[in-house]
Amino acid sequence: MVRLPLTPAEVERGQRLGARLRRARGDRPMLDVALAAGVSPETLRKIETGRIATPAFPTIAAIADVLGLSLDELWSEVNQPAREPLAS
């Protein structure tokens, strides 16, 4: 199966997701959060930096649970509509 390239909106959403998870993690060590969520620290690092822009739902659900984040709130925060360019 060939994976289609991500759209700019998907890349931007992945960056917002990563930033939100990073803020929620705060000063907690990445290793502790990753192990508690059952993911590798490398996977968590890639999600937080936006390198994995479309992580699997179970991965995000596990990380959100460890961080005490509501999936509904996380989704509404991350899934903001892309800003439309200003008309000229």
Rosetta silent file (secondary structure, phi, psi, omega in degrees, C-alpha in Angstrom):
SEQUENCE: MVRLPLTPAEVERGQRLGARLRRARGDRPMLDVALAAGVSPETLRKIETGRIATPAFPTIAAIADVLGLSLDELWSEVNQPAREPLAS
SCORE:     score description
SCORE:     0.000 S_00000001
   1 L     0.000  131.122  178.999    0.000    0.000    0.000 S_00000001
   2 L   -91.602  128.936  178.364    1.333    3.381   -0.985 S_00000001
   3 L   -90.068  128.007  178.966    0.903    6.091    1.595 S_00000001
   4 L   -71.252  149.129  176.946   -0.106    9.449    0.193 S_00000001
   5 L   -61.790  148.746  178.233    1.941   12.483    1.211 S_00000001
   6 L   -70.762  145.155  175.317    0.503   14.445    4.117 S_00000001
   7 L   -77.284  160.447  175.568   -1.354   17.619    3.334 S_00000001
   8 H   -57.010  -35.252  179.138   -0.113   20.884    4.832 S_00000001
   9 H   -65.961  -38.734  178.141   -3.168   20.841    7.124 S_00000001
  10 H   -67.027  -39.859  178.014   -2.252   17.361    8.414 S_00000001
  11 H   -63.537  -44.488  179.890    1.326   18.445    9.048 S_00000001
  12 H   -63.998  -41.824  178.225    0.124   21.531   10.912 S_00000001
  13 H   -62.481  -40.560  177.449   -2.326   19.471   12.980 S_00000001
  14 H   -62.723  -37.197  177.924    0.493   17.067   13.877 S_00000001
  15 H   -68.279  -39.176  177.363    2.625   19.979   15.034 S_00000001
  16 H   -65.794  -40.080  177.501   -0.230   21.306   17.196 S_00000001
  17 H   -60.368  -48.917 -179.589   -0.738   17.839   18.664 S_00000001
  18 H   -60.508  -43.632  179.826    2.948   17.499   19.495 S_00000001
  19 H   -63.863  -39.489 -179.699    3.119   20.926   21.072 S_00000001
  20 H   -66.921  -42.054  178.245    0.037   20.221   23.194 S_00000001
  21 H   -65.522  -39.118  179.142    1.412   16.908   24.427 S_00000001
  22 H   -62.919  -43.249  178.532    4.773   18.517   25.179 S_00000001
  23 H   -64.174  -40.730 -179.373    3.061   21.248   27.249 S_00000001
  24 H   -67.193  -34.148  179.437    1.007   18.647   29.117 S_00000001
  25 H   -68.579  -33.310  178.132    4.114   16.583   29.872 S_00000001
  26 L    57.050 -125.403 -177.404    5.763   19.646   31.395 S_00000001
  27 L   -89.743   -1.107 -179.886    8.808   18.697   33.455 S_00000001
  28 L   -65.356  137.972  178.576    8.012   14.986   33.522 S_00000001
  29 L   -63.339  137.644  179.083   10.782   12.958   31.896 S_00000001
  30 H   -55.473  -40.737 -179.164    9.916   11.763   28.414 S_00000001
  31 H   -59.360  -44.526 -179.137   11.078    8.257   29.337 S_00000001
  32 H   -62.543  -45.361 -179.031    8.627    8.039   32.261 S_00000001
  33 H   -66.005  -45.224 -178.716    5.658    9.197   30.178 S_00000001
  34 H   -61.185  -48.010 -178.991    6.535    6.956   27.240 S_00000001
  35 H   -64.359  -39.764  178.615    6.943    3.846   29.379 S_00000001
  36 H   -64.784  -30.960  179.960    3.729    4.542   31.300 S_00000001
  37 H   -86.724  -10.811 -179.641    1.893    4.904   27.960 S_00000001
  38 L    78.408   26.563  175.951    3.465    1.748   26.527 S_00000001
  39 L  -121.968  163.342  178.664    5.254    3.520   23.683 S_00000001
  40 L   -76.798  150.063  175.105    8.910    3.991   22.986 S_00000001
  41 H   -57.595  -33.641  178.835   10.566    7.249   24.022 S_00000001
  42 H   -64.805  -40.080  177.563   11.556    7.665   20.356 S_00000001
  43 H   -63.805  -46.248  178.598    7.913    7.465   19.285 S_00000001
  44 H   -61.419  -41.946  179.002    6.887   10.048   21.881 S_00000001
  45 H   -61.004  -44.085 -179.465    9.754   12.314   20.819 S_00000001
  46 H   -65.582  -37.709  177.593    8.713   12.070   17.165 S_00000001
  47 H   -66.938  -45.557 -178.863    5.083   12.838   18.000 S_00000001
  48 H   -62.879  -30.909 -179.400    6.055   15.804   20.182 S_00000001
  49 L   -92.384   -0.720  178.867    8.259   17.241   17.439 S_00000001
  50 L    83.511    4.195 -179.946    5.663   16.697   14.724 S_00000001
  51 L   -72.072  -26.456  169.593    7.724   14.124   12.839 S_00000001
  52 L  -108.844   95.853 -173.455    4.852   11.656   13.237 S_00000001
  53 L   -81.002  -22.614 -178.701    2.004   13.918   12.191 S_00000001
  54 L  -129.394   68.111 -179.241   -0.692   11.239   12.114 S_00000001
  55 L   -67.504  158.768  179.466   -0.013    8.843   15.001 S_00000001
  56 L   -65.219  145.995 -179.657   -2.317    5.897   15.626 S_00000001
  57 H   -55.662  -47.797 -179.445   -5.357    6.537   17.806 S_00000001
  58 H   -59.537  -32.121  178.065   -4.408    3.966   20.480 S_00000001
  59 H   -65.047  -48.581 -179.558   -1.003    5.635   20.812 S_00000001
  60 H   -66.916  -38.933  178.599   -2.509    9.072   21.370 S_00000001
  61 H   -60.860  -42.254 -179.684   -5.178    7.650   23.686 S_00000001
  62 H   -67.105  -43.266  179.797   -2.514    6.002   25.854 S_00000001
  63 H   -65.966  -44.737  179.886   -0.333    9.121   26.004 S_00000001
  64 H   -60.383  -40.116  179.277   -3.331   11.356   26.742 S_00000001
  65 H   -61.879  -45.700  179.485   -4.404    9.029   29.543 S_00000001
  66 H   -62.384  -35.987 -177.674   -0.967    9.158   31.173 S_00000001
  67 H   -87.245   -2.934  179.757   -0.955   12.952   30.886 S_00000001
  68 L    73.114   28.102 -179.649   -4.510   13.291   32.208 S_00000001
  69 L   -97.543  139.469  173.338   -5.809   14.819   28.995 S_00000001
  70 L   -77.706  132.846  178.630   -9.361   14.392   27.757 S_00000001
  71 H   -64.194  -35.955  178.563   -9.424   13.058   24.192 S_00000001
  72 H   -62.381  -47.464 -179.747  -12.385   15.311   23.389 S_00000001
  73 H   -66.872  -41.180  179.064  -10.562   18.414   24.557 S_00000001
  74 H   -60.338  -46.730 -179.044   -7.320   17.335   22.897 S_00000001
  75 H   -63.244  -45.023 -178.664   -9.081   16.751   19.571 S_00000001
  76 H   -66.047  -32.155  178.782  -10.959   20.044   19.649 S_00000001
  77 H   -73.072  -40.430 -174.714   -7.767   21.902   20.492 S_00000001
  78 H   -82.568  -30.971 -173.243   -5.641   20.178   17.852 S_00000001
  79 L   -94.218   42.942  175.769   -8.214   19.988   15.069 S_00000001
  80 L   -69.597  140.335  177.551   -8.657   23.711   14.555 S_00000001
  81 L   -61.353  145.413  178.689   -9.584   24.563   10.969 S_00000001
  82 L   -62.388  143.065  178.087   -6.694   25.781    8.877 S_00000001
  83 L   -71.181  132.825  178.617   -6.545   29.537    8.606 S_00000001
  84 L   -81.193  143.854  178.909   -7.730   30.766    5.256 S_00000001
  85 L   -65.379  148.663  177.988   -5.434   33.131    3.391 S_00000001
  86 L   -68.649  139.626  178.510   -6.450   36.754    3.409 S_00000001
  87 L   -71.945  142.935 -179.950   -8.174   37.945    0.254 S_00000001
  88 L  -104.907    0.000    0.000   -6.158   40.414   -1.755 S_00000001
